Amino acid sequence: MDTSVKKVSSLALMEFLKHGIRYVFSVHPGAIVRGILTAHSALPLKTIIIGEETYVRPSAKGTVRGQSVVPLYPSITKAVQQDLKLYELLALTDALRLGRARERNLAIEELEKRIK
């Protein structure tokens, strides 16, 4: 067995996302800032959930104002501007971090479609 090749177990990842991410990487919406949509304010949940709140990852290049959400890692905001699939996965992850039960359940359904 080659130990230099690392593989992520999709089942273990989904279990962590479902049950742990909101505790390990908890987040509370912050001040109103300009940024890039995230959580249920972004695709793909944006088409399913109509919410009063708008959540954004702070960014000078952002075009929307909303409550700031601290990203999991500082360079995420730049990375999601270059990769639509990554953007959707991380927006769904943010929905798990700060959403209510309905948002979390919908995010889990969408993540399960993408992570196999």
TORKOL-4160 file (C-alpha; in steps of 0.2 Angstrom, whole numbers, padded with zeros to 4 digits, m for minus):
116
<pt num="1" X="0000" Y="0000" Z="0000"/>
<pt num="2" X="0007" Y="0017" Z="m0005"/>
<pt num="3" X="0006" Y="0028" Z="0010"/>
<pt num="4" X="0011" Y="0044" Z="0000"/>
<pt num="5" X="m0006" Y="0044" Z="m0008"/>
<pt num="6" X="m0019" Y="0052" Z="0003"/>
<pt num="7" X="m0038" Y="0049" Z="m0001"/>
<pt num="8" X="m0053" Y="0056" Z="0008"/>
<pt num="9" X="m0067" Y="0045" Z="0013"/>
<pt num="10" X="m0082" Y="0053" Z="0006"/>
<pt num="11" X="m0093" Y="0044" Z="0019"/>
<pt num="12" X="m0082" Y="0051" Z="0033"/>
<pt num="13" X="m0082" Y="0068" Z="0025"/>
<pt num="14" X="m0101" Y="0068" Z="0024"/>
<pt num="15" X="m0103" Y="0063" Z="0042"/>
<pt num="16" X="m0091" Y="0077" Z="0048"/>
<pt num="17" X="m0100" Y="0089" Z="0037"/>
<pt num="18" X="m0117" Y="0084" Z="0044"/>
<pt num="19" X="m0113" Y="0082" Z="0062"/>
<pt num="20" X="m0097" Y="0092" Z="0066"/>
<pt num="21" X="m0093" Y="0106" Z="0055"/>
<pt num="22" X="m0104" Y="0119" Z="0064"/>
<pt num="23" X="m0096" Y="0115" Z="0080"/>
<pt num="24" X="m0078" Y="0114" Z="0074"/>
<pt num="25" X="m0079" Y="0129" Z="0063"/>
<pt num="26" X="m0093" Y="0139" Z="0071"/>
<pt num="27" X="m0098" Y="0156" Z="0064"/>
<pt num="28" X="m0109" Y="0170" Z="0068"/>
<pt num="29" X="m0114" Y="0183" Z="0055"/>
<pt num="30" X="m0105" Y="0199" Z="0057"/>
<pt num="31" X="m0107" Y="0217" Z="0051"/>
<pt num="32" X="m0114" Y="0222" Z="0034"/>
<pt num="33" X="m0100" Y="0222" Z="0021"/>
<pt num="34" X="m0097" Y="0220" Z="0003"/>
<pt num="35" X="m0093" Y="0203" Z="m0003"/>
<pt num="36" X="m0097" Y="0187" Z="m0012"/>
<pt num="37" X="m0113" Y="0178" Z="m0008"/>
<pt num="38" X="m0112" Y="0162" Z="0002"/>
<pt num="39" X="m0123" Y="0150" Z="0012"/>
<pt num="40" X="m0141" Y="0150" Z="0007"/>
<pt num="41" X="m0139" Y="0167" Z="m0001"/>
<pt num="42" X="m0128" Y="0158" Z="m0015"/>
<pt num="43" X="m0131" Y="0145" Z="m0028"/>
<pt num="44" X="m0138" Y="0131" Z="m0027"/>
<pt num="45" X="m0148" Y="0135" Z="m0011"/>
<pt num="46" X="m0153" Y="0153" Z="m0017"/>
<pt num="47" X="m0165" Y="0145" Z="m0030"/>
<pt num="48" X="m0173" Y="0134" Z="m0016"/>
<pt num="49" X="m0173" Y="0146" Z="m0001"/>
<pt num="50" X="m0180" Y="0164" Z="0000"/>
<pt num="51" X="m0172" Y="0172" Z="0015"/>
<pt num="52" X="m0173" Y="0189" Z="0022"/>
<pt num="53" X="m0154" Y="0188" Z="0027"/>
<pt num="54" X="m0140" Y="0190" Z="0014"/>
<pt num="55" X="m0124" Y="0182" Z="0019"/>
<pt num="56" X="m0107" Y="0186" Z="0011"/>
<pt num="57" X="m0089" Y="0182" Z="0012"/>
<pt num="58" X="m0080" Y="0199" Z="0014"/>
<pt num="59" X="m0072" Y="0204" Z="m0002"/>
<pt num="60" X="m0067" Y="0221" Z="m0010"/>
<pt num="61" X="m0072" Y="0213" Z="m0027"/>
<pt num="62" X="m0089" Y="0208" Z="m0021"/>
<pt num="63" X="m0104" Y="0216" Z="m0028"/>
<pt num="64" X="m0117" Y="0212" Z="m0015"/>
<pt num="65" X="m0119" Y="0219" Z="0003"/>
<pt num="66" X="m0124" Y="0207" Z="0017"/>
<pt num="67" X="m0119" Y="0200" Z="0034"/>
<pt num="68" X="m0101" Y="0195" Z="0034"/>
<pt num="69" X="m0097" Y="0176" Z="0036"/>
<pt num="70" X="m0079" Y="0172" Z="0041"/>
<pt num="71" X="m0072" Y="0160" Z="0028"/>
<pt num="72" X="m0065" Y="0143" Z="0033"/>
<pt num="73" X="m0048" Y="0149" Z="0027"/>
<pt num="74" X="m0043" Y="0167" Z="0021"/>
<pt num="75" X="m0039" Y="0162" Z="0003"/>
<pt num="76" X="m0056" Y="0154" Z="0000"/>
<pt num="77" X="m0063" Y="0170" Z="m0006"/>
<pt num="78" X="m0051" Y="0171" Z="m0020"/>
<pt num="79" X="m0052" Y="0153" Z="m0024"/>
<pt num="80" X="m0070" Y="0152" Z="m0026"/>
<pt num="81" X="m0070" Y="0166" Z="m0039"/>
<pt num="82" X="m0060" Y="0155" Z="m0050"/>
<pt num="83" X="m0069" Y="0138" Z="m0048"/>
<pt num="84" X="m0088" Y="0137" Z="m0049"/>
<pt num="85" X="m0089" Y="0120" Z="m0042"/>
<pt num="86" X="m0078" Y="0124" Z="m0027"/>
<pt num="87" X="m0089" Y="0140" Z="m0024"/>
<pt num="88" X="m0105" Y="0129" Z="m0023"/>
<pt num="89" X="m0097" Y="0117" Z="m0011"/>
<pt num="90" X="m0090" Y="0130" Z="0001"/>
<pt num="91" X="m0107" Y="0140" Z="0000"/>
<pt num="92" X="m0116" Y="0124" Z="0005"/>
<pt num="93" X="m0103" Y="0121" Z="0019"/>
<pt num="94" X="m0106" Y="0139" Z="0025"/>
<pt num="95" X="m0125" Y="0134" Z="0025"/>
<pt num="96" X="m0121" Y="0120" Z="0037"/>
<pt num="97" X="m0110" Y="0131" Z="0048"/>
<pt num="98" X="m0124" Y="0145" Z="0051"/>
<pt num="99" X="m0140" Y="0139" Z="0044"/>
<pt num="100" X="m0156" Y="0133" Z="0053"/>
<pt num="101" X="m0162" Y="0115" Z="0052"/>
<pt num="102" X="m0171" Y="0118" Z="0035"/>
<pt num="103" X="m0155" Y="0126" Z="0027"/>
<pt num="104" X="m0144" Y="0112" Z="0034"/>
<pt num="105" X="m0155" Y="0098" Z="0028"/>
<pt num="106" X="m0156" Y="0106" Z="0010"/>
<pt num="107" X="m0137" Y="0109" Z="0010"/>
<pt num="108" X="m0134" Y="0091" Z="0015"/>
<pt num="109" X="m0145" Y="0085" Z="0001"/>
<pt num="110" X="m0135" Y="0095" Z="m0011"/>
<pt num="111" X="m0118" Y="0090" Z="m0004"/>
<pt num="112" X="m0123" Y="0072" Z="m0005"/>
<pt num="113" X="m0127" Y="0074" Z="m0024"/>
<pt num="114" X="m0109" Y="0082" Z="m0027"/>
<pt num="115" X="m0098" Y="0071" Z="m0015"/>
<pt num="116" X="m0098" Y="0053" Z="m0019"/>
